[in-house]
Amino acid sequence: MTNREAIGYMLLACKELNLDKEATKKLFGAMYWQFDLKTEDEAEELGHEWYHSLDE
């Protein structure tokens, strides 16, 4: 999947959740920043690790 395709999914999720433009812009920027910082494997591992830690 390309970064642009991933952003497309993110934008559709923002639309589904009725996020306002400011929140969507913040998420958009944060995602592009993470694309530069993390490999796909790191993003998968660290993202899911963080998500599951929310239940602790």
Gaussian input, Z-matrix of N, CA and C with variables (Angstrom, degrees):
# hf/3-21g

backbone

0 1
 N
 C     1     B1
 C     2     B2     1     A1
 N     3     B3     2     A2     1     D1
 C     4     B4     3     A3     2     D2
 C     5     B5     4     A4     3     D3
 N     6     B6     5     A5     4     D4
 C     7     B7     6     A6     5     D5
 C     8     B8     7     A7     6     D6
 N     9     B9     8     A8     7     D7
 C    10    B10     9     A9     8     D8
 C    11    B11    10    A10     9     D9
 N    12    B12    11    A11    10    D10
 C    13    B13    12    A12    11    D11
 C    14    B14    13    A13    12    D12
 N    15    B15    14    A14    13    D13
 C    16    B16    15    A15    14    D14
 C    17    B17    16    A16    15    D15
 N    18    B18    17    A17    16    D16
 C    19    B19    18    A18    17    D17
 C    20    B20    19    A19    18    D18
 N    21    B21    20    A20    19    D19
 C    22    B22    21    A21    20    D20
 C    23    B23    22    A22    21    D21
 N    24    B24    23    A23    22    D22
 C    25    B25    24    A24    23    D23
 C    26    B26    25    A25    24    D24
 N    27    B27    26    A26    25    D25
 C    28    B28    27    A27    26    D26
 C    29    B29    28    A28    27    D27
 N    30    B30    29    A29    28    D28
 C    31    B31    30    A30    29    D29
 C    32    B32    31    A31    30    D30
 N    33    B33    32    A32    31    D31
 C    34    B34    33    A33    32    D32
 C    35    B35    34    A34    33    D33
 N    36    B36    35    A35    34    D34
 C    37    B37    36    A36    35    D35
 C    38    B38    37    A37    36    D36
 N    39    B39    38    A38    37    D37
 C    40    B40    39    A39    38    D38
 C    41    B41    40    A40    39    D39
 N    42    B42    41    A41    40    D40
 C    43    B43    42    A42    41    D41
 C    44    B44    43    A43    42    D42
 N    45    B45    44    A44    43    D43
 C    46    B46    45    A45    44    D44
 C    47    B47    46    A46    45    D45
 N    48    B48    47    A47    46    D46
 C    49    B49    48    A48    47    D47
 C    50    B50    49    A49    48    D48
 N    51    B51    50    A50    49    D49
 C    52    B52    51    A51    50    D50
 C    53    B53    52    A52    51    D51
 N    54    B54    53    A53    52    D52
 C    55    B55    54    A54    53    D53
 C    56    B56    55    A55    54    D54
 N    57    B57    56    A56    55    D55
 C    58    B58    57    A57    56    D56
 C    59    B59    58    A58    57    D57
 N    60    B60    59    A59    58    D58
 C    61    B61    60    A60    59    D59
 C    62    B62    61    A61    60    D60
 N    63    B63    62    A62    61    D61
 C    64    B64    63    A63    62    D62
 C    65    B65    64    A64    63    D63
 N    66    B66    65    A65    64    D64
 C    67    B67    66    A66    65    D65
 C    68    B68    67    A67    66    D66
 N    69    B69    68    A68    67    D67
 C    70    B70    69    A69    68    D68
 C    71    B71    70    A70    69    D69
 N    72    B72    71    A71    70    D70
 C    73    B73    72    A72    71    D71
 C    74    B74    73    A73    72    D72
 N    75    B75    74    A74    73    D73
 C    76    B76    75    A75    74    D74
 C    77    B77    76    A76    75    D75
 N    78    B78    77    A77    76    D76
 C    79    B79    78    A78    77    D77
 C    80    B80    79    A79    78    D78
 N    81    B81    80    A80    79    D79
 C    82    B82    81    A81    80    D80
 C    83    B83    82    A82    81    D81
 N    84    B84    83    A83    82    D82
 C    85    B85    84    A84    83    D83
 C    86    B86    85    A85    84    D84
 N    87    B87    86    A86    85    D85
 C    88    B88    87    A87    86    D86
 C    89    B89    88    A88    87    D87
 N    90    B90    89    A89    88    D88
 C    91    B91    90    A90    89    D89
 C    92    B92    91    A91    90    D90
 N    93    B93    92    A92    91    D91
 C    94    B94    93    A93    92    D92
 C    95    B95    94    A94    93    D93
 N    96    B96    95    A95    94    D94
 C    97    B97    96    A96    95    D95
 C    98    B98    97    A97    96    D96
 N    99    B99    98    A98    97    D97
 C   100   B100    99    A99    98    D98
 C   101   B101   100   A100    99    D99
 N   102   B102   101   A101   100   D100
 C   103   B103   102   A102   101   D101
 C   104   B104   103   A103   102   D102
 N   105   B105   104   A104   103   D103
 C   106   B106   105   A105   104   D104
 C   107   B107   106   A106   105   D105
 N   108   B108   107   A107   106   D106
 C   109   B109   108   A108   107   D107
 C   110   B110   109   A109   108   D108
 N   111   B111   110   A110   109   D109
 C   112   B112   111   A111   110   D110
 C   113   B113   112   A112   111   D111
 N   114   B114   113   A113   112   D112
 C   115   B115   114   A114   113   D113
 C   116   B116   115   A115   114   D114
 N   117   B117   116   A116   115   D115
 C   118   B118   117   A117   116   D116
 C   119   B119   118   A118   117   D117
 N   120   B120   119   A119   118   D118
 C   121   B121   120   A120   119   D119
 C   122   B122   121   A121   120   D120
 N   123   B123   122   A122   121   D121
 C   124   B124   123   A123   122   D122
 C   125   B125   124   A124   123   D123
 N   126   B126   125   A125   124   D124
 C   127   B127   126   A126   125   D125
 C   128   B128   127   A127   126   D126
 N   129   B129   128   A128   127   D127
 C   130   B130   129   A129   128   D128
 C   131   B131   130   A130   129   D129
 N   132   B132   131   A131   130   D130
 C   133   B133   132   A132   131   D131
 C   134   B134   133   A133   132   D132
 N   135   B135   134   A134   133   D133
 C   136   B136   135   A135   134   D134
 C   137   B137   136   A136   135   D135
 N   138   B138   137   A137   136   D136
 C   139   B139   138   A138   137   D137
 C   140   B140   139   A139   138   D138
 N   141   B141   140   A140   139   D139
 C   142   B142   141   A141   140   D140
 C   143   B143   142   A142   141   D141
 N   144   B144   143   A143   142   D142
 C   145   B145   144   A144   143   D143
 C   146   B146   145   A145   144   D144
 N   147   B147   146   A146   145   D145
 C   148   B148   147   A147   146   D146
 C   149   B149   148   A148   147   D147
 N   150   B150   149   A149   148   D148
 C   151   B151   150   A150   149   D149
 C   152   B152   151   A151   150   D150
 N   153   B153   152   A152   151   D151
 C   154   B154   153   A153   152   D152
 C   155   B155   154   A154   153   D153
 N   156   B156   155   A155   154   D154
 C   157   B157   156   A156   155   D155
 C   158   B158   157   A157   156   D156
 N   159   B159   158   A158   157   D157
 C   160   B160   159   A159   158   D158
 C   161   B161   160   A160   159   D159
 N   162   B162   161   A161   160   D160
 C   163   B163   162   A162   161   D161
 C   164   B164   163   A163   162   D162
 N   165   B165   164   A164   163   D163
 C   166   B166   165   A165   164   D164
 C   167   B167   166   A166   165   D165

   B1=1.4414
   B2=1.5291
   B3=1.2999
   B4=1.4599
   B5=1.5298
   B6=1.3284
   B7=1.4620
   B8=1.5267
   B9=1.3117
   B10=1.4698
   B11=1.5243
   B12=1.3209
   B13=1.4665
   B14=1.5251
   B15=1.3328
   B16=1.4654
   B17=1.5250
   B18=1.3191
   B19=1.4673
   B20=1.5260
   B21=1.3146
   B22=1.4684
   B23=1.5190
   B24=1.3340
   B25=1.4610
   B26=1.5235
   B27=1.3287
   B28=1.4600
   B29=1.5271
   B30=1.3235
   B31=1.4627
   B32=1.5212
   B33=1.3189
   B34=1.4636
   B35=1.5268
   B36=1.3402
   B37=1.4630
   B38=1.5289
   B39=1.3302
   B40=1.4624
   B41=1.5239
   B42=1.3213
   B43=1.4708
   B44=1.5207
   B45=1.3367
   B46=1.4650
   B47=1.5299
   B48=1.3327
   B49=1.4627
   B50=1.5257
   B51=1.3288
   B52=1.4661
   B53=1.5250
   B54=1.3342
   B55=1.4532
   B56=1.5284
   B57=1.3191
   B58=1.4574
   B59=1.5297
   B60=1.3247
   B61=1.4559
   B62=1.5247
   B63=1.3338
   B64=1.4613
   B65=1.5318
   B66=1.3253
   B67=1.4692
   B68=1.5258
   B69=1.3241
   B70=1.4612
   B71=1.5239
   B72=1.3235
   B73=1.4674
   B74=1.5246
   B75=1.3295
   B76=1.4688
   B77=1.5247
   B78=1.3250
   B79=1.4574
   B80=1.5213
   B81=1.3167
   B82=1.4656
   B83=1.5289
   B84=1.3163
   B85=1.4585
   B86=1.5197
   B87=1.3248
   B88=1.4604
   B89=1.5233
   B90=1.3176
   B91=1.4623
   B92=1.5239
   B93=1.3266
   B94=1.4595
   B95=1.5298
   B96=1.3181
   B97=1.4612
   B98=1.5299
   B99=1.3350
   B100=1.4660
   B101=1.5230
   B102=1.3304
   B103=1.4657
   B104=1.5293
   B105=1.3356
   B106=1.4657
   B107=1.5281
   B108=1.3276
   B109=1.4605
   B110=1.5252
   B111=1.3184
   B112=1.4650
   B113=1.5202
   B114=1.3398
   B115=1.4644
   B116=1.5290
   B117=1.3182
   B118=1.4693
   B119=1.5221
   B120=1.3262
   B121=1.4608
   B122=1.5268
   B123=1.3249
   B124=1.4670
   B125=1.5279
   B126=1.3147
   B127=1.4569
   B128=1.5211
   B129=1.3227
   B130=1.4655
   B131=1.5208
   B132=1.3166
   B133=1.4663
   B134=1.5300
   B135=1.3226
   B136=1.4572
   B137=1.5261
   B138=1.3127
   B139=1.4653
   B140=1.5130
   B141=1.3212
   B142=1.4645
   B143=1.5189
   B144=1.3201
   B145=1.4698
   B146=1.5284
   B147=1.3229
   B148=1.4649
   B149=1.5251
   B150=1.3189
   B151=1.4660
   B152=1.5224
   B153=1.3137
   B154=1.4602
   B155=1.5280
   B156=1.3313
   B157=1.4659
   B158=1.5214
   B159=1.3091
   B160=1.4682
   B161=1.5300
   B162=1.3210
   B163=1.4628
   B164=1.5246
   B165=1.3055
   B166=1.4759
   B167=1.5080
   A1=108.34
   A2=115.18
   A3=119.80
   A4=110.14
   A5=115.74
   A6=119.83
   A7=110.74
   A8=116.26
   A9=120.48
   A10=111.80
   A11=117.06
   A12=120.56
   A13=110.57
   A14=116.77
   A15=120.85
   A16=110.42
   A17=117.32
   A18=121.08
   A19=110.11
   A20=117.26
   A21=120.68
   A22=111.58
   A23=117.32
   A24=120.72
   A25=111.01
   A26=116.58
   A27=120.72
   A28=110.06
   A29=117.24
   A30=120.29
   A31=111.85
   A32=117.22
   A33=119.85
   A34=111.35
   A35=117.08
   A36=120.72
   A37=110.16
   A38=117.24
   A39=120.71
   A40=110.61
   A41=116.18
   A42=120.79
   A43=110.03
   A44=117.14
   A45=121.63
   A46=111.41
   A47=116.56
   A48=121.53
   A49=113.01
   A50=116.00
   A51=122.05
   A52=112.81
   A53=116.74
   A54=119.78
   A55=109.23
   A56=116.14
   A57=119.09
   A58=110.56
   A59=115.05
   A60=119.77
   A61=111.63
   A62=118.05
   A63=120.96
   A64=111.24
   A65=118.27
   A66=121.62
   A67=110.61
   A68=116.30
   A69=121.00
   A70=110.59
   A71=117.45
   A72=121.15
   A73=111.07
   A74=117.31
   A75=120.91
   A76=110.37
   A77=116.70
   A78=121.01
   A79=111.06
   A80=116.77
   A81=122.66
   A82=110.08
   A83=116.79
   A84=121.24
   A85=112.44
   A86=116.54
   A87=120.51
   A88=110.97
   A89=116.92
   A90=119.57
   A91=110.88
   A92=117.48
   A93=119.13
   A94=111.12
   A95=117.77
   A96=121.58
   A97=109.59
   A98=117.26
   A99=121.28
   A100=111.52
   A101=117.85
   A102=120.09
   A103=110.16
   A104=116.23
   A105=120.71
   A106=112.60
   A107=117.06
   A108=121.18
   A109=114.64
   A110=117.82
   A111=121.79
   A112=111.25
   A113=114.33
   A114=118.71
   A115=107.87
   A116=116.62
   A117=119.84
   A118=111.14
   A119=117.41
   A120=120.89
   A121=111.41
   A122=116.84
   A123=120.14
   A124=110.83
   A125=116.59
   A126=120.78
   A127=110.49
   A128=116.80
   A129=120.31
   A130=110.28
   A131=116.61
   A132=121.02
   A133=111.95
   A134=116.67
   A135=120.38
   A136=112.36
   A137=117.01
   A138=120.56
   A139=112.24
   A140=116.32
   A141=119.81
   A142=111.23
   A143=116.43
   A144=120.60
   A145=110.23
   A146=116.90
   A147=121.30
   A148=110.90
   A149=117.13
   A150=121.42
   A151=110.93
   A152=117.29
   A153=120.62
   A154=111.95
   A155=117.38
   A156=120.02
   A157=112.22
   A158=117.42
   A159=120.37
   A160=111.34
   A161=117.73
   A162=121.88
   A163=112.44
   A164=117.00
   A165=120.27
   A166=111.51
   D1=137.85
   D2=177.91
   D3=-82.91
   D4=162.65
   D5=175.69
   D6=-59.47
   D7=-40.57
   D8=180.00
   D9=-62.78
   D10=-39.21
   D11=177.07
   D12=-65.82
   D13=-42.86
   D14=178.36
   D15=-61.63
   D16=-42.11
   D17=177.39
   D18=-62.74
   D19=-38.12
   D20=177.01
   D21=-59.03
   D22=-44.82
   D23=176.13
   D24=-61.79
   D25=-42.52
   D26=179.86
   D27=-61.84
   D28=-43.22
   D29=179.81
   D30=-64.59
   D31=-38.29
   D32=176.43
   D33=-65.01
   D34=-37.97
   D35=176.93
   D36=-65.63
   D37=-40.67
   D38=176.90
   D39=-60.81
   D40=-42.35
   D41=178.44
   D42=-62.31
   D43=-45.39
   D44=-179.18
   D45=-61.38
   D46=-35.45
   D47=-179.34
   D48=-89.28
   D49=1.95
   D50=179.91
   D51=56.82
   D52=39.79
   D53=176.63
   D54=-70.85
   D55=143.32
   D56=178.82
   D57=-75.12
   D58=170.96
   D59=-174.70
   D60=-62.30
   D61=-38.69
   D62=-178.58
   D63=-63.68
   D64=-46.07
   D65=178.29
   D66=-63.83
   D67=-40.19
   D68=179.51
   D69=-64.55
   D70=-42.09
   D71=178.78
   D72=-63.71
   D73=-39.64
   D74=178.18
   D75=-63.20
   D76=-46.13
   D77=179.47
   D78=-64.15
   D79=-42.36
   D80=177.64
   D81=-56.04
   D82=-50.33
   D83=-179.45
   D84=-64.79
   D85=-41.12
   D86=-179.80
   D87=-65.25
   D88=-38.11
   D89=178.40
   D90=-65.05
   D91=-46.04
   D92=179.63
   D93=-62.72
   D94=-35.68
   D95=177.07
   D96=-63.08
   D97=-44.35
   D98=-179.84
   D99=-65.84
   D100=-33.76
   D101=176.61
   D102=-57.18
   D103=-35.69
   D104=-179.04
   D105=-79.24
   D106=-26.08
   D107=-173.87
   D108=-92.97
   D109=-32.16
   D110=-171.04
   D111=-121.89
   D112=146.55
   D113=170.18
   D114=-75.47
   D115=168.70
   D116=177.49
   D117=-60.80
   D118=-41.42
   D119=179.66
   D120=-65.21
   D121=-42.23
   D122=177.90
   D123=-62.59
   D124=-43.80
   D125=-179.30
   D126=-61.46
   D127=-44.38
   D128=179.74
   D129=-61.63
   D130=-50.61
   D131=-176.67
   D132=-65.05
   D133=-52.79
   D134=-175.55
   D135=-69.21
   D136=-36.86
   D137=178.44
   D138=-63.73
   D139=-46.77
   D140=179.77
   D141=-69.45
   D142=-36.55
   D143=177.20
   D144=-59.90
   D145=-46.52
   D146=178.32
   D147=-62.44
   D148=-46.03
   D149=-178.03
   D150=-58.96
   D151=-45.54
   D152=-178.69
   D153=-71.05
   D154=-24.82
   D155=177.26
   D156=-70.87
   D157=-16.63
   D158=179.36
   D159=-65.38
   D160=-23.26
   D161=-179.99
   D162=-81.66
   D163=-11.09
   D164=-175.96
   D165=-81.80

